[in-house]
Amino acid sequence: MGADAKTAMKVEMTESAAKRISKIVGNEPGKTALRVSVEGGGCSGFSYKFDLVDARNDDDVAIERDGATVLIDDISLIYMGGSVIDFVDDLMGQSFQIRNPNAVASCGCGTSFSV
């Protein structure tokens, strides 16, 4: 895989997301990371799924920042390459958001997209 391909597959998390993940994982005994995966379905074709997990799978890529870990399986990474995972706390509420440059359409719920 060339340098451009590796950069395209990279996923980052913001400081805000790292702080929130650390807080959530710290309050859940036995959990060590947040797993983000892409599944078929949702109103735009694909949707993100968020789970707290206690183990890393062989095909997981780990994104780490400030003591927080996000795990993404290699199939989901194909759809998420170049994305930024953020945590937003605003008037609309609190939520994890994924800014995905591969998504050509998304819906108002913020967790469904198409490529």
C-alpha positions in Angstrom: 0.0 0.0 0.0 1.5 3.4 -1.0 1.7 6.4 1.2 -1.3 8.0 -0.3 -3.4 4.9 0.3 -2.3 4.7 3.9 -3.2 8.4 4.4 -6.6 7.8 2.8 -7.3 4.9 5.2 -6.4 7.0 8.3 -9.1 7.9 10.8 -8.5 10.6 13.4 -10.4 11.6 16.6 -10.6 15.0 18.0 -9.6 16.0 21.5 -13.2 16.4 22.4 -14.0 12.8 21.3 -11.0 11.4 23.1 -12.0 13.1 26.4 -15.6 11.8 26.1 -14.5 8.3 25.2 -12.1 8.2 28.2 -14.9 9.3 30.5 -17.4 6.8 29.2 -14.9 3.9 29.2 -13.8 4.9 32.7 -17.3 4.5 34.0 -17.9 1.0 32.4 -16.0 -1.7 34.4 -14.1 -4.1 32.1 -14.5 -2.0 28.9 -11.4 -0.7 27.2 -12.4 1.0 24.0 -15.1 2.3 21.7 -15.8 0.3 18.6 -17.0 2.1 15.6 -18.3 0.0 12.7 -20.2 0.5 9.4 -23.2 -1.6 8.7 -25.6 -1.8 5.8 -28.9 -0.1 6.5 -30.0 3.3 7.7 -32.0 5.8 5.7 -29.0 6.5 3.4 -27.6 3.1 2.8 -25.0 2.7 5.5 -25.0 3.5 9.2 -22.4 3.9 12.0 -22.6 1.6 15.0 -21.0 2.5 18.4 -20.2 -0.2 21.0 -18.1 -0.3 24.2 -15.9 -3.3 24.1 -13.4 -5.1 26.3 -11.2 -6.7 23.6 -9.5 -6.0 20.3 -10.1 -8.3 17.3 -7.3 -9.4 15.0 -8.6 -7.3 12.1 -9.0 -4.1 14.2 -7.2 -0.9 13.6 -6.7 1.1 16.8 -6.8 4.9 16.9 -5.5 6.3 20.1 -5.4 9.8 21.6 -5.0 11.1 25.1 -5.6 7.7 26.6 -8.7 6.9 24.6 -8.9 4.1 22.1 -11.3 3.7 19.1 -11.3 0.3 17.3 -12.4 0.0 13.7 -12.4 -3.3 11.8 -10.7 -3.4 8.4 -13.9 -3.7 6.4 -15.5 -0.6 8.1 -12.2 1.2 7.6 -12.7 1.0 3.8 -15.8 3.2 4.2 -14.3 5.4 6.9 -10.9 6.2 5.5 -10.0 9.9 6.0 -12.8 10.5 8.5 -12.6 12.4 11.8 -14.5 11.2 14.8 -15.7 14.1 16.9 -17.9 14.6 20.0 -20.2 17.6 19.8 -22.1 19.2 22.8 -24.4 21.9 21.5 -28.0 23.1 21.6 -29.1 20.0 19.6 -27.6 17.7 22.3 -24.5 15.6 22.8 -23.4 13.1 20.2 -20.4 11.5 18.5 -20.2 12.7 14.9 -18.1 11.3 12.0 -17.0 13.7 9.3 -16.5 11.3 6.4 -15.1 12.6 3.2 -16.3 9.5 1.4 -20.0 10.1 2.1 -21.8 11.6 -0.9 -25.1 11.9 1.1 -26.2 11.8 4.7 -29.4 12.2 6.6 -30.5 14.4 9.4 -29.9 11.7 12.1 -26.1 12.0 11.5 -25.5 8.3 11.7 -26.5 7.2 8.1 -24.6 7.9 4.9 -24.1 6.7 1.3 -20.9 6.4 -0.7 
